[in-house]
Amino acid sequence: MKKTFYALALAACGLGSLPSAFAQNRLAPGKLVLPRRECATMDVLTAQLKEDPGLAQRLEAIESHTRSFQRMRTSGKPTPGTTTTVTIPVVVHVVYNTTDQNISDAQVQSQIDVLNEDFNKLNKDVSKVPSLFSGVAANTGVKFVLAQRDPNGKTTNGIVRTQTKVSSWSTNDAVKSAKRGGDDAWDATKYLNIWACNLGQNLLGYAQFPGGKASTDGVVILYSAFGSRVKNPDGTYTSTYDLGRTTTHEVGHWLNLRHIWGDASCGNDYVDDTPTQQTANYGCPSFPHVTCSNQGDMSMNYMDYTDDACMYMFSTGQSARMNALFAAGGARASLLTSPGVTAPLTGSLIAKSQVTLYPNPATDVLNVALPESSLAGWSVKVFDARGYEMKQAQFSEGQLQINQLPRGLYQLTLTKGNQAVNQRFQKD
């Protein structure tokens, strides 16, 4: 392995240059408020590296791809395969031992709503970002929806409930295994798996970075830190961490973000526009809190350790780091074409054979015909063989303009409500 991997394994909290799982503190029995967030990932990282000798090499390849993407972004060069918006289907595995742990659909949905606000700069508290950082507060372009189609092609609401005899879980990923009392992950190339459960060992949540095993890929969150008390007051919550920001933080790790302080004194989070800071911030610190000769820590960043109410931004550099995963060759690019975002067809809906594309092959214009008098309400998208959306193909009034597409095979996807149809065509 390269020296960077060993440096990471020896670093406090295991961050150096190698991603790993991240863990945070949970409410101790009998207390009403969590004392603070804490990192407890060294054991997890060490176990992952020992179990999987190829992990270090895969992680370095992801970092190399990320650096290349960042350089192209900085230089203004086009980044192949990127899209303006990424929609990720989510499956929430609610693994419960008691009634309180079996959180409601409404609490689950409140968490999805928080993710969409936080990752798209739609959260109301973004107005609190200090002027020093307001220019880099970012809309990442990543959206989340509860899955509408399961891995077997059946309709789902994106929530799987599993009753268990296990009273609490640790970072050993047992909650991700049905054989161990938890629930198995759905295909990690097509879904973001989130487990909401009762975590022990003072844990609030942890995540796996891209590059790890598919069977354990995803995010684990303490059930009472999952969702938002503001959006769903009737839920079960832990004070101080009741606005859904623990999941925002952990999904940030799942999308390859490091802790903002780099898990070392004045460490490196591999993002240029987040100021170097000495260590984690807790609670709700006043700004500016100056460390490492900066103008003030970006303590309100989702990747710090402040309370839910005091974190409310990602930076432009962090957005680029996440977006690199969905560019051509990115570690999570397969999510771009996941069928999980659309409900399956039912018997009363149109069949694939009823969609007509002509002429096929085509050169400039492809006509699209359905067994309806009008295509009103239908959304039409085109994807290349790698699964990347070709936005230069414009659709209007039954005709798809393909003159700007390179020669090759493409997939045309039509969606309307819960109807979805895919057809292939060739551009000459």
Secondary structure as UniProt FT lines:
FT   HELIX           3..10
FT   HELIX           12..14
FT   TURN            16..17
FT   STRAND          22..25
FT   TURN            29..30
FT   HELIX           42..51
FT   TURN            53..54
FT   HELIX           55..75
FT   TURN            80..81
FT   STRAND          86..96
FT   TURN            99..101
FT   HELIX           105..119
FT   TURN            120..121
FT   HELIX           124..128
FT   HELIX           131..134
FT   TURN            135..136
FT   STRAND          142..146
FT   TURN            151..152
FT   STRAND          159..163
FT   TURN            171..172
FT   HELIX           174..176
FT   HELIX           178..180
FT   TURN            188..190
FT   STRAND          192..197
FT   TURN            201..202
FT   STRAND          203..207
FT   TURN            210..211
FT   HELIX           214..216
FT   STRAND          219..222
FT   HELIX           223..225
FT   TURN            229..231
FT   TURN            233..234
FT   HELIX           245..254
FT   TURN            255..256
FT   TURN            260..263
FT   TURN            265..266
FT   TURN            272..273
FT   TURN            292..293
FT   TURN            299..300
FT   TURN            302..303
FT   HELIX           308..310
FT   HELIX           316..323
FT   HELIX           324..326
FT   TURN            328..329
FT   TURN            331..332
FT   HELIX           333..337
FT   HELIX           339..341
FT   TURN            347..348
FT   HELIX           352..354
FT   STRAND          356..358
FT   STRAND          365..369
FT   TURN            376..377
FT   STRAND          379..383
FT   TURN            385..386
FT   TURN            391..392
FT   STRAND          394..396
FT   TURN            397..398
FT   STRAND          399..401
FT   TURN            403..404
FT   STRAND          408..416
FT   TURN            417..418
FT   STRAND          419..427
//
